[in-house]
Amino acid sequence: MLKIITLFCFFCFSGLFAQSKATISGHIKTSENESLIGANVSITAGNSVVTSSSDNLGNFFVDILQGQVKIIISQSGYIQENIQFELKKDTILSVVLNKDVSILKEVVISNDKKNAIKDLTGGKMAFNVKELSSVPTILGTTDIIKILQLTPGVQNSGDANGYFYVRGGDPGHNAILYNNTPIYGMSHLLGIFPFYNADHIKEVEFDKSSSNAKYGGRLSSTTLLKSNKKLPSEFGVQGNLGILASQLSFAVPLSNTTGFYISGRKTYIDEIVGPILKSGSDSNDVKDMNYGFSDGNFTFLSQISKNNLFAVDAFISGDELKIKDENLSLRTSLKWNNFAISPSLTTALSSKVNMTNAVYFSHYSNDLNMEQATIQFNVSSYVKDFGFSNSLRYSIKNVPFESGLQYVYHNLQPQKVNVENFATIDTNSQSIINANEAAIFTSAKPKIFENLTADLGLRINYYNSGSDSYLHFQPRIVLNYATNEKYSFYASYNKQYQYLSLITTSSVGIPTDFWIASSNGIKPQSSNEFAIGSNQNLSGNWTTSLGGFYRSMKDLLEYPYGITQFNEITTFKNDLYVGKGKAYGLETMVKKSNGRFSGWLSYTLSWSDRNFDELNNGKTYFAKYDRRHNLSLVGMFDLNSKWNFGLTQVFSSGNRFTMPTSWYFINNNPVKEYSGYNNAQMPNYIRTDISANYFFIKTSKKESALNFSIYNTFNIGNPIYVVLDVEVNENKDKVVVKQEEKILYRILPSVSWRFKF
């Protein structure tokens, strides 16, 4: 009898236990029938709260206990949707969010009103490029790189440089991904023009430590540029008409399920650039200088089916600098180009599994031609990537996972040199390098305890080039502990390897730099980074963060010979110096997100040094961009519906350079003597920028505004490098050395018209 009762209870309650949880899946779209990406979903059932977000197709899924549930669905710029019902079985929802006109009149980013920058974890942040249009820049258009330089942990590189330096790393230690495709040429000439078209880039994710196992191949940061992945519902045009360059973007729907975005930019007044480059210099050597660039972006979208989104992303840019000097019989032409294209397919395999597959091609090249009298000199380099990437997003017991595999074939030539009519050498070319790189990765975001969450990842890389091959395990760990709603703490560790390295050949942003790959005994660079910190929500408007980091680096590369070394018997491996380095520092940020006034204050105190056996007698020295202090203030103020204003104030210690400490004579010739490598420091860098936007029209679909910007408002001369003027008397027994500071530009006002309709 007891067995019968037990069996009866088992059958009665087994159904109850089996149905204790149910799956809620749904699709979120706008009233214009566009799928919403990244919408927040919060579901409460009893004492249990589960959060999720919509994927690239606008779908979401959550497993939760049966019973009374409350669902809150929100997205910036849209009216929040609240749903309550009794959950008894697996349920499918279709949710439509309507636009919030009142919110759209304000600055909106991610899912926080007027939040210019959103912190994701300790070393991560995300921002919407459009919402930072009031931050002053050189030409009145939003500059992604310049904005990154205003955040903690990122060193301002000064004028005449489009690179940026993160947590003591070199410029080539930063990965820039355009929709997951690597871009190797990272700036226009001297950093004057923004490199990416802000109208085509919807959102930027920046990770100072590259803590996501999905991304690898760099020792320092990862910057992910995301274009718009919402199908355009109607034809739209927006752009910016400025003094030196203009840009134009179109949104074109082809059908209810297909459309594309296309953008372009171009300089059109080359004659104005010459005086800008020569300002602050009395030299009249350059008689004729012309510079121009153009770039384009293209994104094609097709909703093949409810569960399949096909996209094609492409980026192309071309720059050319020409210099003629008839007095010196000199003609110079420098060209550099980027091209990247990536078709991708995102598929919802089920309510719980989402997969993205993509192939890509990325190409960067530069070419320098010089002709003087009868001598012709040419040096060029290129890097090509053919790649495939796969990622699978899924959930196990409400723990989000992402796993995948990647493969890329590298084809590059560091330098190809050709010299004609030169007595000692005809050609000297570095061989073409081919390499294979494969990786598998997985990451998980479990909730370990009630207040402790983790972001765990592992990346396994295999690299092969010729007879050299490497297998590396790269763990990534981020722990977040929230004591309450106001205070949270984090700690992280990241292991990185870098197989392609950027060799810089100039102190300013002239793109004669080139990439090399680990081969012929050149080892990949590696780093270990530790970071700790905390975040505080002081009130509904104010937040602060404080953190520290330590990074050690091995097998760093240095190339001391400038553009090239004319020596037929030398080998490229012998020309490179191999060393190590470390960087450490403190980072803090105070941020205000809401109200008529918003902005942030960031400060970084950091050290960065290097040690190479061949440099500085093997003694440790400061890295070039060891800048002890870096302070940035950004403020944005909405006066009324017509006017808003922006202000940036930048202060940073000067970068390092090598200065002779004494002079003496050998055979009546002056000889300089050095006490150490990078033993001197440039003056402190100080700059104040202001801007104002006047809106003729400002609605959700139309905009017409004038931007007035002044770069370096107080006309402070910030030198980009120092030239030593050496004077020797007639008896050659006395040397007078004077420092001459070269300044690229001083005060730069600009006016531009921004429009959208």
Buried (B, 14 or more C-beta within 10 A) or exposed (E): EEEEEEEEEEEEEEEEEEEEBBBBBBBBBBEBEBBBBBBBBBBBBEEEEBEBBBBBBBBBBBBBBBEEBEBBBBBBBBEEBEBEEEBEEBEEBEBBBEBBEEBBBBBBBBBEBBBBBBBBBBBBBBBBBBBBBBBBBBBBBBBBBBBBBBBBBBBBBBBBBBBBBBBBBBBBBBBBBBBBBBBBBBBBBBBBBBBBBBBBBBBBBBBBBBBBBBBBBBBBBBBBBBBBBBBBBEEBEBBBBBBBBBBBBBBBBEEEBBBBBBBBBBBEEBEEBBEBBBBBBEEEEBEEBBBBBBBBBBBBBBBEEEBEBBBBBBBBBBBBBBBBBEEEEBBBBBBBBBBBBBBBBBBBEEBBEBBBBBBBBBBBBBBBBBBEEEEBBBBBBBBBBBBBBBBBBBBEEBEBBBBBBBBBBBBBBBBBBBBEEBEEEEEBBBEEBBBEBBBBBBBBBBEEEEEEBBBBBBBBBBBBBEEBEBEBEBEBBBBBBBEEEEEBBBBBBBBBBBBBBBBBBBBBBBBBBBBBBBBBEBBBBBBBBBBBBBBBBEEEBEBBBBBBBBBBBBBBBBBEEEBBBEEEEEEBEEBBBBBBBBBBBBBBBBBBBBEEEBBBBBBBBBBBBBBBEEBBEEEBBBBBBBBBEBBBBBBBBBEEEEEBBBBBBBBBBBBBBBBBEEBEEEEEEBEBEEEBBBBBBBEBBBBBBBBBBEBEEBEEEEBBBBBBBBBBBEEBBBBBBBEEEEEBEEEEEEBEBEEEBBBBBBEBEBEBBBBBE
